Amino acid sequence: MVVISFYDVTTFFIYILGDENMPSREIDATLVYNFSDNFIVKQCEDKYLVINPLDSNWIVLSQEELLVFNYLKSNSIEQAIVEYGEEKVISVVTQIEAKEFYVTHDIHFF
């Protein structure tokens, strides 16, 4: 289980419960994620599977969480909290961070 708690207005921590050896992660709330442009979104009943085929990675979101995810493509976490509320944003950010669902390197095709 992952818990995010706010440290101050612009920083919060992610804590992994049940694993005291797992370090917490500090995330700047002014962060704007760098996502791949190659996502595939598939609806399955009332959930959305967001797939990044380049990294063979995926997250599962509700319809409201998908709106937050799309908002985070061009806005900061802090702005998303103002727009959608803390609970929904924390849910999405937790999945993004747990799966490292963002670009951490340049991808070049030859």
Secondary structure, DSSP 8 states (H G I E B T S, - for coil): -EEEEEEETTEEEEEETT-TTS--EEEETT------S--EEEEETTEEEEEETTTTEEEEEEHHHHHHHHHHTTS-HHHHHHHH-HHHHHHHHHHHHHHT-S--S-----
